[in-house]
Amino acid sequence: MILQVEDLYVAYGNIEALHGVSLEVNEGEIVTLIGANGAGKSTTLRAISGLNRPRSGAIRFQGADITRAPAHKIVAMGIGHVPEGRRVFPDMSVRENLELGAYIASPARFHQNLAEVFERFPRLKERENQRASTLSGGEQQMLALGRAMMLQPKLLLLDEPSMGLAPRLVQEIFEIVAELNRRGTTILLVEQNAAMALSIAHRAYVLETGRVVLSGPAAELRSHPAVREAYLGGAAHAD
């Protein structure tokens, strides 16, 4: 097991966002968190990456307790986070964004990592010297993914990678995510597009108002009546 979250409580001031969330991610898996807006999905990722401090509970990464570790130390341990909204540096070039992603990586591996990112995202190579603000939404999402991959993370947290993208680009982004996993990257995925997320995930957790209400193999949850009704448009999406 690469990640274990136990009985996690997180609050924003007096508003409690997570109420005892527990989940596990095994090495080599894609695990997805699905749920409505405000269910606590992004808060869970932010707690894992050190951006939100839990009130109580525990987070363990490769057996080490990281519950209250600062974000920069969590990154150095091998957890990459692609936040919601991409958050690229718009006035910097594609290459400069990628260089920032590698700021704590081994200098000896920089050129190899850069070559691997450009191999996976050839459009970024074509636009290497363009400002990030000139990229399309899909290209910016590729850049955000590439920036995280410059660290060669052991665990990649992906928050809403399909948000705001045209359907054709959504399909492309999910194919990229699946390919990253096939090449060895363990992924914890938050995604509003439940059908796409469940189609590539090994296991899934359903969050409602800060609690896990369902969990299991992704294929089983795709056929679960409550999941079909709430997130997949009813029986029309049943397998």
C-alpha positions as CSV (number, residue, x, y, z in Angstrom):
1,M,0.0,0.0,0.0
2,I,1.4,3.4,-1.0
3,L,-1.2,5.7,0.6
4,Q,-3.4,5.2,3.6
5,V,-5.9,7.9,4.9
6,E,-7.6,7.1,8.2
7,D,-10.5,8.9,9.8
8,L,-9.6,12.3,8.3
9,Y,-11.3,15.4,9.6
10,V,-10.6,18.8,7.9
11,A,-12.3,22.1,8.5
12,Y,-12.3,25.6,7.0
13,G,-12.7,27.7,10.1
14,N,-15.9,26.5,11.7
15,I,-17.1,24.6,8.6
16,E,-16.1,21.0,8.7
17,A,-15.4,19.7,5.1
18,L,-14.3,16.1,5.8
19,H,-16.0,13.9,8.4
20,G,-13.8,10.9,9.0
21,V,-12.7,10.0,5.5
22,S,-10.7,6.8,5.1
23,L,-9.2,5.4,1.9
24,E,-6.3,3.4,0.6
25,V,-4.3,3.4,-2.7
26,N,-2.2,0.5,-3.6
27,E,1.0,0.9,-5.7
28,G,0.2,0.8,-9.5
29,E,-3.5,1.6,-9.1
30,I,-5.7,4.4,-10.4
31,V,-8.2,5.1,-7.6
32,T,-10.9,7.7,-8.2
33,L,-12.9,9.9,-5.9
34,I,-16.3,10.8,-7.3
35,G,-19.1,13.0,-5.8
36,A,-21.0,16.2,-6.2
37,N,-19.5,19.7,-5.9
38,G,-18.7,20.3,-2.2
39,A,-18.4,16.6,-1.4
40,G,-14.9,17.0,-0.1
41,K,-12.9,15.5,-3.0
42,S,-10.5,18.4,-3.6
43,T,-10.1,18.9,0.2
44,T,-9.0,15.3,0.5
45,L,-6.3,15.8,-2.1
46,R,-5.2,19.1,-0.5
47,A,-4.9,17.4,2.9
48,I,-2.7,14.6,1.4
49,S,-0.4,17.1,-0.3
50,G,-0.1,19.3,2.8
51,L,-2.1,22.3,1.7
52,N,-4.9,21.7,4.2
53,R,-4.0,20.8,7.8
54,P,-6.3,18.1,9.2
55,R,-8.0,18.5,12.5
56,S,-7.6,14.9,13.3
57,G,-6.9,11.6,11.6
58,A,-3.8,10.2,9.9
59,I,-2.2,10.2,6.4
60,R,0.6,7.7,5.7
61,F,2.7,7.5,2.6
62,Q,4.8,4.4,2.1
63,G,4.4,3.8,5.8
64,A,5.5,7.3,6.9
65,D,3.2,9.6,8.8
66,I,2.8,12.8,6.7
67,T,-0.3,14.1,8.4
68,R,1.3,17.3,9.5
69,A,4.3,17.4,7.2
70,P,4.8,20.7,5.2
71,A,3.9,20.6,1.6
72,H,7.4,21.0,0.3
73,K,8.5,17.9,2.2
74,I,5.6,15.9,0.9
75,V,6.6,16.8,-2.7
76,A,10.2,15.8,-2.0
77,M,8.9,12.4,-0.8
78,G,7.4,11.7,-4.2
79,I,3.8,13.1,-4.2
80,G,2.9,15.3,-7.2
81,H,-0.3,17.3,-7.2
82,V,-2.0,18.7,-10.4
83,P,-4.6,21.1,-8.9
84,E,-8.0,22.0,-10.1
85,G,-7.8,24.7,-12.8
86,R,-4.3,23.7,-14.0
87,R,-2.5,26.7,-12.3
88,V,0.2,27.0,-14.9
89,F,2.4,30.2,-14.7
90,P,0.9,32.1,-17.6
91,D,3.8,34.6,-18.3
92,M,6.4,31.8,-18.3
93,S,7.2,29.7,-21.3
94,V,6.3,26.0,-21.5
95,R,9.9,25.0,-20.8
96,E,10.1,27.4,-17.8
97,N,7.0,25.9,-16.3
98,L,8.5,22.4,-16.7
99,E,11.8,23.6,-15.1
100,L,9.9,24.8,-12.1
101,G,8.3,21.4,-11.8
102,A,11.8,19.9,-11.5
103,Y,13.1,22.3,-8.9
104,I,13.8,19.6,-6.3
105,A,14.5,16.8,-8.7
106,S,18.0,15.4,-9.4
107,P,19.8,17.8,-11.8
108,A,21.4,14.7,-13.3
109,R,18.0,13.5,-14.4
110,F,16.6,16.8,-15.6
111,H,17.2,16.3,-19.3
112,Q,16.0,12.7,-19.2
113,N,12.8,13.7,-17.4
114,L,12.3,16.6,-19.9
115,A,12.7,14.3,-22.8
116,E,10.2,11.9,-21.4
117,V,7.6,14.7,-20.9
118,F,8.1,15.8,-24.5
119,E,7.7,12.3,-25.7
120,R,4.4,11.9,-23.9
121,F,3.2,15.4,-24.8
122,P,4.7,16.2,-28.2
123,R,2.5,19.4,-28.5
124,L,4.5,20.8,-25.5
125,K,7.7,20.2,-27.4
126,E,6.3,22.1,-30.4
127,R,5.4,25.0,-28.1
128,E,8.5,24.8,-25.8
129,N,9.2,28.5,-26.1
130,Q,5.6,29.8,-26.1
131,R,4.1,31.5,-23.1
132,A,1.8,29.2,-21.2
133,S,-1.0,31.8,-21.5
134,T,-1.1,31.3,-25.3
135,L,-1.9,27.5,-25.0
136,S,-5.3,26.1,-25.3
137,G,-7.1,24.7,-22.3
138,G,-6.1,21.1,-23.3
139,E,-2.5,22.1,-23.8
140,Q,-2.4,23.8,-20.4
141,Q,-3.7,20.7,-18.8
142,M,-1.0,18.7,-20.6
143,L,1.5,21.3,-19.3
144,A,0.2,20.9,-15.7
145,L,0.5,17.1,-16.0
146,G,4.0,17.4,-17.5
147,R,5.1,19.8,-14.8
148,A,4.1,17.2,-12.1
149,M,5.8,14.4,-14.1
150,M,9.1,16.3,-14.0
151,L,9.4,15.1,-10.4
152,Q,8.9,11.5,-11.4
153,P,6.3,11.2,-8.6
154,K,5.5,7.9,-6.9
155,L,2.0,9.1,-6.4
156,L,0.2,11.6,-8.6
157,L,-2.9,13.5,-7.3
158,L,-5.1,14.7,-10.2
159,D,-7.8,17.2,-9.5
160,E,-10.5,17.6,-12.2
161,P,-8.2,17.1,-15.2
162,S,-11.2,17.3,-17.6
163,M,-12.7,20.5,-16.3
164,G,-13.6,23.0,-19.0
165,L,-12.3,20.9,-21.9
166,A,-14.2,20.0,-25.1
167,P,-15.3,16.3,-25.2
168,R,-12.6,15.4,-27.7
169,L,-9.9,16.8,-25.4
170,V,-11.5,15.1,-22.4
171,Q,-11.0,11.7,-24.1
172,E,-7.4,12.6,-25.0
173,I,-6.6,13.6,-21.4
174,F,-8.0,10.4,-20.0
175,E,-6.0,8.4,-22.5
176,I,-2.9,10.2,-21.3
177,V,-3.8,9.5,-17.6
178,A,-4.3,5.8,-18.4
179,E,-1.0,5.7,-20.2
180,L,0.9,7.3,-17.3
181,N,-0.5,4.6,-15.1
182,R,0.5,1.8,-17.5
183,R,4.0,3.2,-17.4
184,G,4.1,2.9,-13.6
185,T,2.6,6.0,-12.0
186,T,0.1,5.4,-9.2
187,I,-2.8,7.9,-9.4
188,L,-5.4,9.3,-7.1
189,L,-8.0,11.0,-9.4
190,V,-10.7,13.4,-8.5
191,E,-13.1,13.9,-11.4
192,Q,-16.6,15.2,-12.0
193,N,-16.9,13.1,-15.1
194,A,-17.7,10.0,-13.2
195,A,-18.3,7.8,-16.3
196,M,-14.8,8.5,-17.6
197,A,-13.1,8.2,-14.2
198,L,-14.7,4.9,-13.5
199,S,-13.8,3.6,-17.0
200,I,-10.0,3.9,-16.3
201,A,-9.9,3.4,-12.5
202,H,-9.2,0.2,-10.7
203,R,-11.1,1.2,-7.6
204,A,-13.4,4.1,-6.5
205,Y,-14.7,5.9,-3.5
206,V,-18.0,7.9,-3.5
207,L,-18.0,11.0,-1.3
208,E,-21.1,12.8,-0.1
209,T,-20.9,15.8,2.2
210,G,-17.4,14.9,3.5
211,R,-18.0,11.2,4.0
212,V,-17.2,8.1,2.1
213,V,-20.6,6.4,1.4
214,L,-19.6,3.8,-1.1
215,S,-16.3,2.1,-2.2
216,G,-15.2,-0.8,-4.2
217,P,-13.9,-2.0,-7.6
218,A,-14.7,0.7,-10.3
219,A,-16.5,-1.8,-12.5
220,E,-18.8,-2.7,-9.7
221,L,-19.6,0.9,-8.8
222,R,-20.4,1.6,-12.5
223,S,-23.3,-0.8,-12.2
224,H,-24.4,0.2,-8.7
225,P,-27.9,1.7,-8.9
226,A,-27.2,4.6,-6.6
227,V,-24.1,5.6,-8.6
228,R,-25.9,5.2,-11.9
229,E,-28.7,7.4,-10.8
230,A,-26.6,10.1,-9.1
231,Y,-23.5,10.3,-11.4
232,L,-24.0,8.3,-14.6
233,G,-27.4,9.6,-15.8
234,G,-29.4,6.6,-14.7
235,A,-29.8,3.2,-16.3
236,A,-28.8,4.5,-19.8
237,H,-25.2,4.2,-18.7
238,A,-25.4,0.7,-17.2
239,D,-23.1,-1.9,-18.7
